[in-house]
Amino acid sequence: MDFKEATDGLFDRISHEELADALGVSVASVRQARLNRNANAYREPPPGWERAILRLLEQRINRYRKLAEWIKRG
């Protein structure tokens, strides 16, 4: 792993597409659920969103741990 690969891992983020896939919904559904509740296009978050986000967070934590271990090893 080099500097670019390490910083790519650091800057990586979860996309609307990844969240939609984890929830089994469309990207539009994710975007609508993220709107202000007063917006006309607002929709309630999909059922099970907490579990899906937790799974994505845990995956991200594991990736950061691996990156941290690689950097510690030098």
KEKOL-33363 format. One record per residue (C-alpha): x, y, z; chain; residue in one letter. Coordinates in Angstrom, 2 decimals. Example, Ala and Ser with C-alpha at 12.3 -4.5 7.8 and 13.67 -1.06 7.14 Angstrom:
<rs>
R|12.30|-4.50|7.80|A|a;
R|13.67|-1.06|7.14|A|s;
</rs>
This chain:
<rs>
R|0.00|0.00|0.00|A|m;
R|1.32|3.44|-0.84|A|d;
R|0.34|7.00|0.11|A|f;
R|-2.36|7.24|-2.56|A|k;
R|-3.96|3.92|-1.62|A|e;
R|-3.89|4.84|2.08|A|a;
R|-5.44|8.25|1.51|A|t;
R|-8.01|6.80|-0.91|A|d;
R|-9.07|4.50|1.94|A|g;
R|-9.19|7.42|4.34|A|l;
R|-11.30|9.60|2.01|A|f;
R|-13.63|6.82|0.90|A|d;
R|-17.27|7.41|1.79|A|r;
R|-20.52|5.53|1.65|A|i;
R|-22.52|6.57|-1.40|A|s;
R|-26.25|6.88|-1.87|A|h;
R|-25.97|3.87|-4.16|A|e;
R|-24.29|1.69|-1.50|A|e;
R|-26.92|2.62|1.09|A|l;
R|-29.76|2.01|-1.37|A|a;
R|-28.31|-1.42|-2.17|A|d;
R|-27.96|-2.28|1.53|A|a;
R|-31.58|-1.25|2.10|A|l;
R|-32.92|-2.89|-1.05|A|g;
R|-34.45|0.37|-2.26|A|v;
R|-33.81|2.91|-5.00|A|s;
R|-31.35|5.77|-4.74|A|v;
R|-34.33|8.12|-5.08|A|a;
R|-35.86|6.58|-1.95|A|s;
R|-32.66|7.23|0.00|A|v;
R|-32.51|10.82|-1.22|A|r;
R|-36.16|11.45|-0.41|A|q;
R|-35.78|10.03|3.10|A|a;
R|-32.83|12.38|3.68|A|r;
R|-34.87|15.48|2.81|A|l;
R|-36.27|17.83|5.40|A|n;
R|-39.54|16.42|6.72|A|r;
R|-41.34|19.55|5.48|A|n;
R|-40.26|19.02|1.86|A|a;
R|-42.95|17.89|-0.55|A|n;
R|-40.81|15.01|-1.83|A|a;
R|-39.94|13.72|1.67|A|y;
R|-40.58|10.02|2.28|A|r;
R|-40.16|7.98|5.47|A|e;
R|-36.92|6.00|5.71|A|p;
R|-37.17|2.37|4.60|A|p;
R|-37.87|-0.21|7.28|A|p;
R|-34.73|-1.74|8.73|A|g;
R|-32.61|1.31|7.97|A|w;
R|-30.92|1.15|11.37|A|e;
R|-29.61|-2.39|10.80|A|r;
R|-28.42|-1.56|7.30|A|a;
R|-26.55|1.52|8.48|A|i;
R|-25.03|-0.41|11.36|A|l;
R|-23.75|-3.06|8.92|A|r;
R|-22.20|-0.39|6.69|A|l;
R|-20.64|1.34|9.70|A|l;
R|-19.13|-1.90|10.97|A|e;
R|-17.68|-2.63|7.54|A|q;
R|-16.18|0.86|7.44|A|r;
R|-14.74|0.48|10.95|A|i;
R|-13.05|-2.76|9.89|A|n;
R|-11.57|-1.07|6.81|A|r;
R|-10.19|1.78|8.95|A|y;
R|-8.76|-0.70|11.46|A|r;
R|-6.95|-2.53|8.66|A|k;
R|-5.62|0.77|7.32|A|l;
R|-4.47|1.80|10.81|A|a;
R|-2.70|-1.54|11.33|A|e;
R|-0.94|-1.23|8.00|A|w;
R|0.29|2.27|8.88|A|i;
R|1.41|1.19|12.37|A|k;
R|3.48|-1.62|10.85|A|r;
R|5.18|1.00|8.70|A|g;
</rs>
